[in-house]
């Protein structure tokens, strides 16, 4: 009888301040991130240069969230919850985490699943929307790692899940929770809050090569708004730009400044491309953007929490895995037909 291995992919993050620079070096050595003529010769020196400079710039982000990223903790918790739910549903599965740029790396995930006797895999990148730079990079690394070991395994791949109803319900739930906190603090979300959806930016050159990420982000925002039904103004922005090249705009910082200049007093930021709280949400949004908002006259600033261990989100992952291997319960068929 076959045993299923489920691989949860994430970019990862430095777990200590000392790990920031090597984490960034691994990121900027990625051919799916840094690619140019003769890149094989210049990629490592350039990665060293960028990572050294960038580490100094972002160190304070990690310092204010506990001197390291919590993304490994959140992702491993998601893996444990998913594994338990899959087994409860009758799927003999072992779940492992494969981070792209910091521990546990892809090879470590393969070691865990091979030791568990898994002979077929579901590849589940935890990026709701597909991009060459995230899902594509993680899957490319998986392919390389298997090839280096000479392993041939049946793999079922989930490329994106931003249209999944349970995922969308989980996102709406987090926004509702944030708006409730604002209302309890004195705001009136029905007519006095602006929703700001913030997604990780990518270089325009990636989009121009046919990457579907921007389109899928915009679709996700539309689907969340449709299901949420909030009578609120909203806008979409992007964050975490690196380097001097052109990336998707407008930026989170410029958006916050424009909101302040327009006299908007209450803002709820929704991290729409992330499923776990980490430096981009806790540092860039909940700390840096919050401080900027206060400086430009925004009186109330709230961030929708990451999905993390949300039961609805875990249910979405269970459904995705079961559908990938062709096992669909009656309630899942009803959801799909709804």
Phi, psi and omega in degrees: 000132184284150175245136185267132170253130178248123183254118176263113183265140171214166177288329182088180180193155181294131181271352174220167177295325179293338182275353184299310184294313177296326175300312180294324178298315178300320180297312185279355170273352183290121179297341176280350177255311181248109181217127180198168179305134181064026182300329182301328179276323188260351188296315184293314176299321179293319179298321178296317181296311183293316184294323179296314180291318183291325181301318179296323184289323186260357184304322182293331177298316180287327180297321184281350179249020175108020177067029177170165181276138176271009189294326177295316180300314180295317184290321178293327175294318176300319180296318180295317179296316180297315180301315180296318181291322178297315180295323177297328181274001177098008179260117180283095188230147169240130182253139179224152181257132176237104177273145184281321190238359176204168187299145355280126181287173181303317179300324179293323177294318179297317178304315182296316184286325177293320178296332179276357177080023180285135180238002169213152190230146164253123180263114187235085174295131182273042173247112184302324180252146182278137168216147174305327188278346181241280178304312182301314180296316180297318180289324176298318179295322177300314181299317179297317183295318178295318181298320181296332179269353183068029182267134172246115183228144172290122181237132174253122188251131174254109186279328178200166179212022185293344178265356182296130186297321180290322174300313180297321178297322178295319179295316179298319179301317180294322177294316178302319179297318180295317180293326176296318177299321180293318180296319180294334179272359175119353179279162176240089186305335183300331185213008188224021180230143174250129176275131177239110176274126182240127180239154175295131180281162172222158179298143177300330180298329178292314179298320181293340176276003178103010179296130183276004190303309183300316179297318181290325175299312181297321177295319180299314179301315180298319181292319179295317179297319180299315182285328181287322178065024182283133178277059187235152170291152180210161174205162181243137176219177184228155185222173171071030176297144177229134175086182188265351182288167181281129178240171177302137182234169359282161180279161176300316182297314180294327178295316179298318179297318180295322178297317178297316180296331180277358178083015177289129186256341184226126186227136173240117181266132181244107177290107193261351180248008184241147176245000178221148172286134179201201190295326181293328179270307186288323181271301186289320182270300191286344178248297186293309181293326177298315178297318178297318180301315179297324182288341180253014172095006176282123189272330181227124184230124180228149175238132173293132183293156174296160181293322175045241182264022180311126178303323178295320180292317178298321176298324177297316180295319177301312180299317180298316180295314182297319178294324181296325181264006175084021177249115184226120181284167182300318181292330177289322178296324178293320178297316182296328183272351186292000000 
